[in-house]
């Protein structure tokens, strides 16, 4: 296992992408929309993912409060060209994953949640 906390986080994100070939990008995002660590294909911009995922999380939290649904734990956005999966790591961080349509979504959701739990132990 990697030595530093940052190396451990990146290794966990790499494992997610290795276990789920449909995951094109995995970004750990702080609650203030900053990318903390990532593993991704070169064509993906971690800052764009961080900013847009943070906005989506914020809007979803307002909706959950208004509808008395409790804390937002996971979000799934289906797009014509691919998907976005967001999972809460802890109160200060979330995991954003850009996923293509070839991914088996059930397994991908399972692995994303596993990854979020692993990250919560490290951070």
KOLGU-4560 file (N, C-alpha, C; in nm, 3 decimals, padded with zeros to 5 digits):
<recs>
<n_xx: 00.084 n_yy: -00.118 n_zz: 00.000 ca_xx: 00.000 ca_yy: 00.000 ca_zz: 00.000 c_xx: 00.088 c_yy: 00.124 c_zz: 00.000 mol: A seq: 1 type: UNK>
<n_xx: 00.041 n_yy: 00.230 n_zz: -00.058 ca_xx: 00.117 ca_yy: 00.355 ca_zz: -00.068 c_xx: 00.140 c_yy: 00.415 c_zz: 00.070 mol: A seq: 2 type: UNK>
<n_xx: 00.243 n_yy: 00.497 n_zz: 00.081 ca_xx: 00.284 ca_yy: 00.552 ca_zz: 00.210 c_xx: 00.200 c_yy: 00.672 c_zz: 00.254 mol: A seq: 3 type: UNK>
<n_xx: 00.202 n_yy: 00.780 n_zz: 00.179 ca_xx: 00.133 ca_yy: 00.901 ca_zz: 00.221 c_xx: -00.018 c_yy: 00.888 c_zz: 00.201 mol: A seq: 4 type: UNK>
<n_xx: -00.088 n_yy: 00.974 n_zz: 00.271 ca_xx: -00.234 ca_yy: 00.973 ca_zz: 00.259 c_xx: -00.277 c_yy: 01.003 c_zz: 00.117 mol: A seq: 5 type: UNK>
<n_xx: -00.212 n_yy: 01.101 n_zz: 00.053 ca_xx: -00.247 ca_yy: 01.134 ca_zz: -00.085 c_xx: -00.222 c_yy: 01.016 c_zz: -00.179 mol: A seq: 6 type: UNK>
<n_xx: -00.110 n_yy: 00.947 n_zz: -00.161 ca_xx: -00.081 ca_yy: 00.829 ca_zz: -00.243 c_xx: -00.183 c_yy: 00.720 c_zz: -00.220 mol: A seq: 7 type: UNK>
<n_xx: -00.226 n_yy: 00.701 n_zz: -00.096 ca_xx: -00.329 ca_yy: 00.602 ca_zz: -00.066 c_xx: -00.460 c_yy: 00.636 c_zz: -00.137 mol: A seq: 8 type: UNK>
<n_xx: -00.497 n_yy: 00.764 n_zz: -00.135 ca_xx: -00.621 ca_yy: 00.807 ca_zz: -00.200 c_xx: -00.614 c_yy: 00.781 c_zz: -00.350 mol: A seq: 9 type: UNK>
<n_xx: -00.504 n_yy: 00.820 n_zz: -00.413 ca_xx: -00.488 ca_yy: 00.799 ca_zz: -00.557 c_xx: -00.490 c_yy: 00.650 c_zz: -00.590 mol: A seq: 10 type: UNK>
<n_xx: -00.428 n_yy: 00.568 n_zz: -00.507 ca_xx: -00.429 ca_yy: 00.424 ca_zz: -00.530 c_xx: -00.572 c_yy: 00.368 c_zz: -00.523 mol: A seq: 11 type: UNK>
<n_xx: -00.652 n_yy: 00.415 n_zz: -00.429 ca_xx: -00.791 ca_yy: 00.370 ca_zz: -00.418 c_xx: -00.869 c_yy: 00.410 c_zz: -00.543 mol: A seq: 12 type: UNK>
<n_xx: -00.846 n_yy: 00.531 n_zz: -00.593 ca_xx: -00.914 ca_yy: 00.576 ca_zz: -00.715 c_xx: -00.869 c_yy: 00.494 c_zz: -00.836 mol: A seq: 13 type: UNK>
<n_xx: -00.741 n_yy: 00.459 n_zz: -00.842 ca_xx: -00.689 ca_yy: 00.374 ca_zz: -00.951 c_xx: -00.753 c_yy: 00.236 c_zz: -00.947 mol: A seq: 14 type: UNK>
<n_xx: -00.766 n_yy: 00.181 n_zz: -00.827 ca_xx: -00.830 ca_yy: 00.049 ca_zz: -00.812 c_xx: -00.974 c_yy: 00.053 c_zz: -00.863 mol: A seq: 15 type: UNK>
<n_xx: -01.045 n_yy: 00.161 n_zz: -00.833 ca_xx: -01.183 ca_yy: 00.174 ca_zz: -00.882 c_xx: -01.185 c_yy: 00.170 c_zz: -01.034 mol: A seq: 16 type: UNK>
<n_xx: -01.099 n_yy: 00.247 n_zz: -01.097 ca_xx: -01.098 ca_yy: 00.250 ca_zz: -01.244 c_xx: -01.053 c_yy: 00.116 c_zz: -01.302 mol: A seq: 17 type: UNK>
<n_xx: -00.963 n_yy: 00.046 n_zz: -01.234 ca_xx: -00.918 ca_yy: -00.085 ca_zz: -01.282 c_xx: -01.029 c_yy: -00.189 c_zz: -01.268 mol: A seq: 18 type: UNK>
<n_xx: -01.106 n_yy: -00.182 n_zz: -01.159 ca_xx: -01.214 ca_yy: -00.277 ca_zz: -01.134 c_xx: -01.337 c_yy: -00.248 c_zz: -01.218 mol: A seq: 19 type: UNK>
<n_xx: -01.354 n_yy: -00.124 n_zz: -01.261 ca_xx: -01.470 ca_yy: -00.082 ca_zz: -01.340 c_xx: -01.422 c_yy: -00.011 c_zz: -01.465 mol: A seq: 20 type: UNK>
<n_xx: -01.398 n_yy: -00.085 n_zz: -01.573 ca_xx: -01.342 ca_yy: -00.025 ca_zz: -01.694 c_xx: -01.427 c_yy: 00.087 c_zz: -01.752 mol: A seq: 21 type: UNK>
<n_xx: -01.555 n_yy: 00.091 n_zz: -01.722 ca_xx: -01.642 ca_yy: 00.198 ca_zz: -01.772 c_xx: -01.624 c_yy: 00.331 c_zz: -01.702 mol: A seq: 22 type: UNK>
<n_xx: -01.554 n_yy: 00.331 n_zz: -01.590 ca_xx: -01.529 ca_yy: 00.456 ca_zz: -01.517 c_xx: -01.414 c_yy: 00.528 c_zz: -01.586 mol: A seq: 23 type: UNK>
<n_xx: -01.445 n_yy: 00.641 n_zz: -01.646 ca_xx: -01.344 ca_yy: 00.717 ca_zz: -01.720 c_xx: -01.269 c_yy: 00.814 c_zz: -01.630 mol: A seq: 24 type: UNK>
<n_xx: -01.332 n_yy: 00.856 n_zz: -01.521 ca_xx: -01.268 ca_yy: 00.949 ca_zz: -01.429 c_xx: -01.325 c_yy: 00.929 c_zz: -01.290 mol: A seq: 25 type: UNK>
<n_xx: -01.238 n_yy: 00.938 n_zz: -01.191 ca_xx: -01.278 ca_yy: 00.933 ca_zz: -01.050 c_xx: -01.207 c_yy: 01.048 c_zz: -00.981 mol: A seq: 26 type: UNK>
<n_xx: -01.287 n_yy: 01.137 n_zz: -00.921 ca_xx: -01.232 ca_yy: 01.258 ca_zz: -00.858 c_xx: -01.286 c_yy: 01.269 c_zz: -00.717 mol: A seq: 27 type: UNK>
<n_xx: -01.197 n_yy: 01.285 n_zz: -00.622 ca_xx: -01.234 ca_yy: 01.313 ca_zz: -00.484 c_xx: -01.246 c_yy: 01.464 c_zz: -00.472 mol: A seq: 28 type: UNK>
<n_xx: -01.363 n_yy: 01.512 n_zz: -00.427 ca_xx: -01.394 ca_yy: 01.655 ca_zz: -00.426 c_xx: -01.420 c_yy: 01.701 c_zz: -00.283 mol: A seq: 29 type: UNK>
<n_xx: -01.362 n_yy: 01.815 n_zz: -00.248 ca_xx: -01.389 ca_yy: 01.873 ca_zz: -00.116 c_xx: -01.526 c_yy: 01.939 c_zz: -00.117 mol: A seq: 30 type: UNK>
<n_xx: -01.578 n_yy: 01.968 n_zz: 00.002 ca_xx: -01.709 ca_yy: 02.030 ca_zz: 00.013 c_xx: -01.712 c_yy: 02.171 c_zz: -00.046 mol: A seq: 31 type: UNK>
<n_xx: -01.595 n_yy: 02.232 n_zz: -00.067 ca_xx: -01.590 ca_yy: 02.364 ca_zz: -00.131 c_xx: -01.550 c_yy: 02.355 c_zz: -00.279 mol: A seq: 32 type: UNK>
<n_xx: -01.578 n_yy: 02.242 n_zz: -00.341 ca_xx: -01.565 ca_yy: 02.220 ca_zz: -00.486 c_xx: -01.423 c_yy: 02.209 c_zz: -00.538 mol: A seq: 33 type: UNK>
<n_xx: -01.327 n_yy: 02.183 n_zz: -00.451 ca_xx: -01.189 ca_yy: 02.169 ca_zz: -00.495 c_xx: -01.155 c_yy: 02.021 c_zz: -00.519 mol: A seq: 34 type: UNK>
<n_xx: -01.088 n_yy: 01.991 n_zz: -00.630 ca_xx: -01.044 ca_yy: 01.852 ca_zz: -00.651 c_xx: -00.930 c_yy: 01.820 c_zz: -00.554 mol: A seq: 35 type: UNK>
<n_xx: -00.943 n_yy: 01.713 n_zz: -00.479 ca_xx: -00.841 ca_yy: 01.673 ca_zz: -00.383 c_xx: -00.746 c_yy: 01.570 c_zz: -00.441 mol: A seq: 36 type: UNK>
<n_xx: -00.800 n_yy: 01.481 n_zz: -00.523 ca_xx: -00.721 ca_yy: 01.377 ca_zz: -00.589 c_xx: -00.803 c_yy: 01.322 c_zz: -00.704 mol: A seq: 37 type: UNK>
<n_xx: -00.735 n_yy: 01.264 n_zz: -00.801 ca_xx: -00.810 ca_yy: 01.210 ca_zz: -00.914 c_xx: -00.731 c_yy: 01.101 c_zz: -00.986 mol: A seq: 38 type: UNK>
<n_xx: -00.804 n_yy: 01.022 n_zz: -01.060 ca_xx: -00.748 ca_yy: 00.927 ca_zz: -01.154 c_xx: -00.842 c_yy: 00.930 c_zz: -01.273 mol: A seq: 39 type: UNK>
<n_xx: -00.790 n_yy: 00.965 n_zz: -01.390 ca_xx: -00.880 ca_yy: 00.985 ca_zz: -01.503 c_xx: -00.809 c_yy: 00.972 c_zz: -01.636 mol: A seq: 40 type: UNK>
<n_xx: -00.891 n_yy: 00.954 n_zz: -01.739 ca_xx: -00.841 ca_yy: 00.958 ca_zz: -01.876 c_xx: -00.795 c_yy: 01.101 c_zz: -01.904 mol: A seq: 41 type: UNK>
<n_xx: -00.703 n_yy: 01.117 n_zz: -01.995 ca_xx: -00.647 ca_yy: 01.250 ca_zz: -02.022 c_xx: -00.747 c_yy: 01.350 c_zz: -02.075 mol: A seq: 42 type: UNK>
<n_xx: -00.853 n_yy: 01.305 n_zz: -02.140 ca_xx: -00.948 ca_yy: 01.396 ca_zz: -02.204 c_xx: -01.046 c_yy: 01.459 c_zz: -02.105 mol: A seq: 43 type: UNK>
<n_xx: -01.037 n_yy: 01.424 n_zz: -01.978 ca_xx: -01.132 ca_yy: 01.472 ca_zz: -01.878 c_xx: -01.065 c_yy: 01.579 c_zz: -01.792 mol: A seq: 44 type: UNK>
<n_xx: -01.139 n_yy: 01.684 n_zz: -01.756 ca_xx: -01.087 ca_yy: 01.795 ca_zz: -01.677 c_xx: -01.139 c_yy: 01.784 c_zz: -01.534 mol: A seq: 45 type: UNK>
<n_xx: -01.049 n_yy: 01.760 n_zz: -01.438 ca_xx: -01.092 ca_yy: 01.740 ca_zz: -01.299 c_xx: -01.155 c_yy: 01.865 c_zz: -01.239 mol: A seq: 46 type: UNK>
<n_xx: -01.114 n_yy: 01.982 n_zz: -01.281 ca_xx: -01.172 ca_yy: 02.105 ca_zz: -01.227 c_xx: -01.317 c_yy: 02.123 c_zz: -01.274 mol: A seq: 47 type: UNK>
<n_xx: -01.345 n_yy: 02.088 n_zz: -01.399 ca_xx: -01.482 ca_yy: 02.095 ca_zz: -01.450 c_xx: -01.569 c_yy: 01.994 c_zz: -01.376 mol: A seq: 48 type: UNK>
<n_xx: -01.519 n_yy: 01.873 n_zz: -01.358 ca_xx: -01.593 ca_yy: 01.771 ca_zz: -01.285 c_xx: -01.621 c_yy: 01.819 c_zz: -01.143 mol: A seq: 49 type: UNK>
<n_xx: -01.521 n_yy: 01.872 n_zz: -01.076 ca_xx: -01.535 ca_yy: 01.917 ca_zz: -00.938 c_xx: -01.640 c_yy: 02.027 c_zz: -00.926 mol: A seq: 50 type: UNK>
<n_xx: -01.631 n_yy: 02.126 n_zz: -01.011 ca_xx: -01.723 ca_yy: 02.239 ca_zz: -01.003 c_xx: -01.867 c_yy: 02.198 c_zz: -01.034 mol: A seq: 51 type: UNK>
<n_xx: -01.886 n_yy: 02.121 n_zz: -01.140 ca_xx: -02.021 ca_yy: 02.083 ca_zz: -01.177 c_xx: -02.080 c_yy: 01.983 c_zz: -01.078 mol: A seq: 52 type: UNK>
<n_xx: -01.998 n_yy: 01.890 n_zz: -01.030 ca_xx: -02.047 ca_yy: 01.794 ca_zz: -00.932 c_xx: -02.085 c_yy: 01.864 c_zz: -00.802 mol: A seq: 53 type: UNK>
<n_xx: -02.007 n_yy: 01.961 n_zz: -00.762 ca_xx: -02.037 ca_yy: 02.036 ca_zz: -00.640 c_xx: -02.169 c_yy: 02.111 c_zz: -00.653 mol: A seq: 54 type: UNK>
<n_xx: -02.192 n_yy: 02.173 n_zz: -00.769 ca_xx: -02.319 ca_yy: 02.243 ca_zz: -00.792 c_xx: -02.436 c_yy: 02.146 c_zz: -00.788 mol: A seq: 55 type: UNK>
<n_xx: -02.419 n_yy: 02.029 n_zz: -00.846 ca_xx: -02.524 ca_yy: 01.928 ca_zz: -00.845 c_xx: -02.552 c_yy: 01.878 c_zz: -00.703 mol: A seq: 56 type: UNK>
<n_xx: -02.447 n_yy: 01.857 n_zz: -00.626 ca_xx: -02.464 ca_yy: 01.814 ca_zz: -00.487 c_xx: -02.538 c_yy: 01.920 c_zz: -00.407 mol: A seq: 57 type: UNK>
<n_xx: -02.499 n_yy: 02.045 n_zz: -00.424 ca_xx: -02.563 ca_yy: 02.155 ca_zz: -00.351 c_xx: -02.712 c_yy: 02.164 c_zz: -00.383 mol: A seq: 58 type: UNK>
<n_xx: -02.745 n_yy: 02.158 n_zz: -00.511 ca_xx: -02.886 ca_yy: 02.163 ca_zz: -00.551 c_xx: -02.962 c_yy: 02.042 c_zz: -00.497 mol: A seq: 59 type: UNK>
<n_xx: -02.902 n_yy: 01.927 n_zz: -00.501 ca_xx: -02.967 ca_yy: 01.805 ca_zz: -00.452 c_xx: -02.991 c_yy: 01.811 c_zz: -00.302 mol: A seq: 60 type: UNK>
<n_xx: -02.896 n_yy: 01.868 n_zz: -00.229 ca_xx: -02.914 ca_yy: 01.882 ca_zz: -00.084 c_xx: -03.031 c_yy: 01.973 c_zz: -00.051 mol: A seq: 61 type: UNK>
<n_xx: -03.048 n_yy: 02.082 n_zz: -00.129 ca_xx: -03.163 ca_yy: 02.171 ca_zz: -00.108 c_xx: -03.293 c_yy: 02.096 c_zz: -00.134 mol: A seq: 62 type: UNK>
<n_xx: -03.298 n_yy: 02.021 n_zz: -00.242 ca_xx: -03.418 ca_yy: 01.943 ca_zz: -00.275 c_xx: -03.447 c_yy: 01.841 c_zz: -00.165 mol: A seq: 63 type: UNK>
<n_xx: -03.345 n_yy: 01.771 n_zz: -00.119 ca_xx: -03.364 ca_yy: 01.670 ca_zz: -00.014 c_xx: -03.417 c_yy: 01.734 c_zz: 00.114 mol: A seq: 64 type: UNK>
<n_xx: -03.365 n_yy: 01.852 n_zz: 00.148 ca_xx: -03.415 ca_yy: 01.924 ca_zz: 00.267 c_xx: -03.560 c_yy: 01.962 c_zz: 00.251 mol: A seq: 65 type: UNK>
<n_xx: -03.593 n_yy: 02.020 n_zz: 00.135 ca_xx: -03.731 ca_yy: 02.064 ca_zz: 00.109 c_xx: -03.831 c_yy: 01.948 c_zz: 00.113 mol: A seq: 66 type: UNK>
<n_xx: -03.788 n_yy: 01.833 n_zz: 00.069 ca_xx: -03.876 ca_yy: 01.716 ca_zz: 00.065 c_xx: -03.859 c_yy: 01.625 c_zz: 00.186 mol: A seq: 67 type: UNK>
<n_xx: -03.779 n_yy: 01.669 n_zz: 00.283 ca_xx: -03.754 ca_yy: 01.593 ca_zz: 00.406 c_xx: -03.707 c_yy: 01.451 c_zz: 00.374 mol: A seq: 68 type: UNK>
<n_xx: -03.605 n_yy: 01.439 n_zz: 00.288 ca_xx: -03.552 ca_yy: 01.309 ca_zz: 00.247 c_xx: -03.424 c_yy: 01.273 c_zz: 00.319 mol: A seq: 69 type: UNK>
<n_xx: -03.374 n_yy: 01.358 n_zz: 00.408 ca_xx: -03.252 ca_yy: 01.328 ca_zz: 00.480 c_xx: -03.129 c_yy: 01.367 c_zz: 00.400 mol: A seq: 70 type: UNK>
<n_xx: -03.015 n_yy: 01.316 n_zz: 00.445 ca_xx: -02.887 ca_yy: 01.347 ca_zz: 00.381 c_xx: -02.876 c_yy: 01.282 c_zz: 00.242 mol: A seq: 71 type: UNK>
<n_xx: -02.820 n_yy: 01.354 n_zz: 00.148 ca_xx: -02.793 ca_yy: 01.299 ca_zz: 00.016 c_xx: -02.673 c_yy: 01.207 c_zz: 00.028 mol: A seq: 72 type: UNK>
<n_xx: -02.690 n_yy: 01.082 n_zz: -00.011 ca_xx: -02.582 ca_yy: 00.984 ca_zz: -00.004 c_xx: -02.522 c_yy: 00.955 c_zz: -00.140 mol: A seq: 73 type: UNK>
<n_xx: -02.608 n_yy: 00.956 n_zz: -00.244 ca_xx: -02.561 ca_yy: 00.920 ca_zz: -00.377 c_xx: -02.649 c_yy: 00.988 c_zz: -00.481 mol: A seq: 74 type: UNK>
<n_xx: -02.586 n_yy: 01.028 n_zz: -00.591 ca_xx: -02.658 ca_yy: 01.085 ca_zz: -00.705 c_xx: -02.617 c_yy: 01.010 c_zz: -00.831 mol: A seq: 75 type: UNK>
<n_xx: -02.713 n_yy: 00.998 n_zz: -00.920 ca_xx: -02.687 ca_yy: 00.931 ca_zz: -01.048 c_xx: -02.750 c_yy: 01.016 c_zz: -01.156 mol: A seq: 76 type: UNK>
<n_xx: -02.669 n_yy: 01.061 n_zz: -01.250 ca_xx: -02.716 ca_yy: 01.144 ca_zz: -01.360 c_xx: -02.691 c_yy: 01.069 c_zz: -01.490 mol: A seq: 77 type: UNK>
<n_xx: -02.798 n_yy: 01.045 n_zz: -01.566 ca_xx: -02.787 ca_yy: 00.972 ca_zz: -01.692 c_xx: -02.789 c_yy: 01.072 c_zz: -01.806 mol: A seq: 78 type: UNK>
<n_xx: -02.688 n_yy: 01.072 n_zz: -01.890 ca_xx: -02.682 ca_yy: 01.160 ca_zz: -02.005 c_xx: -02.676 c_yy: 01.079 c_zz: -02.134 mol: A seq: 79 type: UNK>
<n_xx: -02.699 n_yy: 01.145 n_zz: -02.242 ca_xx: -02.697 ca_yy: 01.078 ca_zz: -02.371 c_xx: -02.562 c_yy: 01.020 c_zz: -02.408 mol: A seq: 80 type: UNK>
<n_xx: -02.455 n_yy: 01.077 n_zz: -02.355 ca_xx: -02.320 ca_yy: 01.031 ca_zz: -02.389 c_xx: -02.250 c_yy: 00.961 c_zz: -02.274 mol: A seq: 81 type: UNK>
<n_xx: -02.317 n_yy: 00.949 n_zz: -02.160 ca_xx: -02.255 ca_yy: 00.883 ca_zz: -02.045 c_xx: -02.322 c_yy: 00.927 c_zz: -01.917 mol: A seq: 82 type: UNK>
<n_xx: -02.268 n_yy: 00.881 n_zz: -01.806 ca_xx: -02.331 ca_yy: 00.903 ca_zz: -01.677 c_xx: -02.235 c_yy: 00.971 c_zz: -01.580 mol: A seq: 83 type: UNK>
<n_xx: -02.292 n_yy: 01.025 n_zz: -01.473 ca_xx: -02.216 ca_yy: 01.080 ca_zz: -01.364 c_xx: -02.270 c_yy: 01.018 c_zz: -01.236 mol: A seq: 84 type: UNK>
<n_xx: -02.182 n_yy: 00.962 n_zz: -01.156 ca_xx: -02.219 ca_yy: 00.903 ca_zz: -01.028 c_xx: -02.146 c_yy: 00.980 c_zz: -00.919 mol: A seq: 85 type: UNK>
<n_xx: -02.222 n_yy: 01.026 n_zz: -00.819 ca_xx: -02.165 ca_yy: 01.097 ca_zz: -00.706 c_xx: -02.198 c_yy: 01.022 c_zz: -00.579 mol: A seq: 86 type: UNK>
<n_xx: -02.100 n_yy: 01.005 n_zz: -00.493 ca_xx: -02.121 ca_yy: 00.935 ca_zz: -00.366 c_xx: -02.057 c_yy: 01.016 c_zz: -00.254 mol: A seq: 87 type: UNK>
<n_xx: -02.127 n_yy: 01.027 n_zz: -00.143 ca_xx: -02.074 ca_yy: 01.098 ca_zz: -00.027 c_xx: -01.965 c_yy: 01.011 c_zz: 00.037 mol: A seq: 88 type: UNK>
<n_xx: -01.851 n_yy: 01.073 n_zz: 00.064 ca_xx: -01.742 ca_yy: 01.006 ca_zz: 00.134 c_xx: -01.753 c_yy: 01.037 c_zz: 00.283 mol: A seq: 89 type: UNK>
<n_xx: -01.767 n_yy: 01.164 n_zz: 00.315 ca_xx: -01.794 ca_yy: 01.210 ca_zz: 00.451 c_xx: -01.854 c_yy: 01.350 c_zz: 00.440 mol: A seq: 90 type: UNK>
<n_xx: -01.868 n_yy: 01.420 n_zz: 00.551 ca_xx: -01.932 ca_yy: 01.552 ca_zz: 00.544 c_xx: -01.847 c_yy: 01.656 c_zz: 00.470 mol: A seq: 91 type: UNK>
<n_xx: -01.721 n_yy: 01.627 n_zz: 00.448 ca_xx: -01.631 ca_yy: 01.722 ca_zz: 00.383 c_xx: -01.586 c_yy: 01.681 c_zz: 00.243 mol: A seq: 92 type: UNK>
<n_xx: -01.628 n_yy: 01.565 n_zz: 00.195 ca_xx: -01.579 ca_yy: 01.520 ca_zz: 00.065 c_xx: -01.681 c_yy: 01.429 c_zz: -00.003 mol: A seq: 93 type: UNK>
<n_xx: -01.675 n_yy: 01.431 n_zz: -00.137 ca_xx: -01.758 ca_yy: 01.344 ca_zz: -00.219 c_xx: -01.672 c_yy: 01.284 c_zz: -00.330 mol: A seq: 94 type: UNK>
<n_xx: -01.719 n_yy: 01.175 n_zz: -00.384 ca_xx: -01.652 ca_yy: 01.108 ca_zz: -00.495 c_xx: -01.737 c_yy: 01.125 c_zz: -00.620 mol: A seq: 95 type: UNK>
<n_xx: -01.677 n_yy: 01.179 n_zz: -00.726 ca_xx: -01.746 ca_yy: 01.196 ca_zz: -00.854 c_xx: -01.683 c_yy: 01.103 c_zz: -00.956 mol: A seq: 96 type: UNK>
<n_xx: -01.767 n_yy: 01.029 n_zz: -01.027 ca_xx: -01.718 ca_yy: 00.936 ca_zz: -01.129 c_xx: -01.791 c_yy: 00.960 c_zz: -01.260 mol: A seq: 97 type: UNK>
<n_xx: -01.714 n_yy: 00.981 n_zz: -01.366 ca_xx: -01.767 ca_yy: 00.992 ca_zz: -01.500 c_xx: -01.764 c_yy: 00.851 c_zz: -01.559 mol: A seq: 98 type: UNK>
<n_xx: -01.879 n_yy: 00.805 n_zz: -01.608 ca_xx: -01.895 ca_yy: 00.666 ca_zz: -01.648 c_xx: -01.951 c_yy: 00.659 c_zz: -01.790 mol: A seq: 99 type: UNK>
<n_xx: -01.895 n_yy: 00.571 n_zz: -01.873 ca_xx: -01.951 ca_yy: 00.557 ca_zz: -02.007 c_xx: -02.067 c_yy: 00.456 c_zz: -02.006 mol: A seq: 100 type: UNK>
<n_xx: -02.140 n_yy: 00.450 n_zz: -02.116 ca_xx: -02.259 ca_yy: 00.364 ca_zz: -02.124 c_xx: -02.227 c_yy: 00.216 c_zz: -02.134 mol: A seq: 101 type: UNK>
<n_xx: -02.102 n_yy: 00.180 n_zz: -02.160 ca_xx: -02.067 ca_yy: 00.039 ca_zz: -02.167 c_xx: -02.054 c_yy: -00.024 c_zz: -02.028 mol: A seq: 102 type: UNK>
<n_xx: -02.048 n_yy: 00.057 n_zz: -01.926 ca_xx: -02.033 ca_yy: 00.006 ca_zz: -01.789 c_xx: -02.160 c_yy: -00.066 c_zz: -01.745 mol: A seq: 103 type: UNK>
<n_xx: -02.142 n_yy: -00.170 n_zz: -01.667 ca_xx: -02.255 ca_yy: -00.238 ca_zz: -01.603 c_xx: -02.286 c_yy: -00.158 c_zz: -01.478 mol: A seq: 104 type: UNK>
<n_xx: -02.397 n_yy: -00.085 n_zz: -01.481 ca_xx: -02.424 ca_yy: 00.016 ca_zz: -01.379 c_xx: -02.441 c_yy: -00.043 c_zz: -01.240 mol: A seq: 105 type: UNK>
<n_xx: -02.501 n_yy: -00.159 n_zz: -01.227 ca_xx: -02.516 ca_yy: -00.220 ca_zz: -01.095 c_xx: -02.382 c_yy: -00.243 c_zz: -01.029 mol: A seq: 106 type: UNK>
<n_xx: -02.290 n_yy: -00.304 n_zz: -01.101 ca_xx: -02.156 ca_yy: -00.329 ca_zz: -01.048 c_xx: -02.081 c_yy: -00.198 c_zz: -01.025 mol: A seq: 107 type: UNK>
<n_xx: -02.100 n_yy: -00.103 n_zz: -01.116 ca_xx: -02.032 ca_yy: 00.025 ca_zz: -01.101 c_xx: -02.077 c_yy: 00.097 c_zz: -00.974 mol: A seq: 108 type: UNK>
<n_xx: -02.208 n_yy: 00.100 n_zz: -00.949 ca_xx: -02.259 ca_yy: 00.164 ca_zz: -00.827 c_xx: -02.205 c_yy: 00.094 c_zz: -00.702 mol: A seq: 109 type: UNK>
<n_xx: -02.199 n_yy: -00.037 n_zz: -00.705 ca_xx: -02.145 ca_yy: -00.113 ca_zz: -00.593 c_xx: -01.998 c_yy: -00.075 c_zz: -00.569 mol: A seq: 110 type: UNK>
<n_xx: -01.919 n_yy: -00.071 n_zz: -00.674 ca_xx: -01.777 ca_yy: -00.039 ca_zz: -00.660 c_xx: -01.754 c_yy: 00.107 c_zz: -00.620 mol: A seq: 111 type: UNK>
<n_xx: -01.835 n_yy: 00.198 n_zz: -00.670 ca_xx: -01.823 ca_yy: 00.339 ca_zz: -00.632 c_xx: -01.851 c_yy: 00.354 c_zz: -00.482 mol: A seq: 112 type: UNK>
<n_xx: -01.954 n_yy: 00.286 n_zz: -00.433 ca_xx: -01.984 ca_yy: 00.293 ca_zz: -00.289 c_xx: -01.873 c_yy: 00.230 c_zz: -00.206 mol: A seq: 113 type: UNK>
<n_xx: -01.817 n_yy: 00.121 n_zz: -00.252 ca_xx: -01.703 ca_yy: 00.059 ca_zz: -00.183 c_xx: -01.585 c_yy: 00.154 c_zz: -00.178 mol: A seq: 114 type: UNK>
<n_xx: -01.559 n_yy: 00.217 n_zz: -00.290 ca_xx: -01.449 ca_yy: 00.313 ca_zz: -00.298 c_xx: -01.471 c_yy: 00.429 c_zz: -00.201 mol: A seq: 115 type: UNK>
<n_xx: -01.593 n_yy: 00.481 n_zz: -00.195 ca_xx: -01.624 ca_yy: 00.591 ca_zz: -00.103 c_xx: -01.599 c_yy: 00.549 c_zz: 00.042 mol: A seq: 116 type: UNK>
<n_xx: -01.636 n_yy: 00.426 n_zz: 00.076 ca_xx: -01.611 ca_yy: 00.377 ca_zz: 00.214 c_xx: -01.460 c_yy: 00.368 c_zz: 00.242 mol: A seq: 117 type: UNK>
<n_xx: -01.383 n_yy: 00.317 n_zz: 00.146 ca_xx: -01.238 ca_yy: 00.309 ca_zz: 00.163 c_xx: -01.178 c_yy: 00.449 c_zz: 00.181 mol: A seq: 118 type: UNK>
<n_xx: -01.223 n_yy: 00.542 n_zz: 00.100 ca_xx: -01.172 ca_yy: 00.679 ca_zz: 00.108 c_xx: -01.206 c_yy: 00.742 c_zz: 00.243 mol: A seq: 119 type: UNK>
<n_xx: -01.323 n_yy: 00.711 n_zz: 00.296 ca_xx: -01.364 ca_yy: 00.770 ca_zz: 00.425 c_xx: -01.270 c_yy: 00.727 c_zz: 00.538 mol: A seq: 120 type: UNK>
<n_xx: -01.212 n_yy: 00.608 n_zz: 00.526 ca_xx: -01.118 ca_yy: 00.560 ca_zz: 00.627 c_xx: -00.984 c_yy: 00.633 c_zz: 00.615 mol: A seq: 121 type: UNK>
<n_xx: -00.943 n_yy: 00.662 n_zz: 00.492 ca_xx: -00.812 ca_yy: 00.725 ca_zz: 00.468 c_xx: -00.816 c_yy: 00.875 c_zz: 00.498 mol: A seq: 122 type: UNK>
<n_xx: -00.925 n_yy: 00.941 n_zz: 00.459 ca_xx: -00.927 ca_yy: 01.086 ca_zz: 00.481 c_xx: -00.994 c_yy: 01.113 c_zz: 00.612 mol: A seq: 123 type: UNK>
</recs>
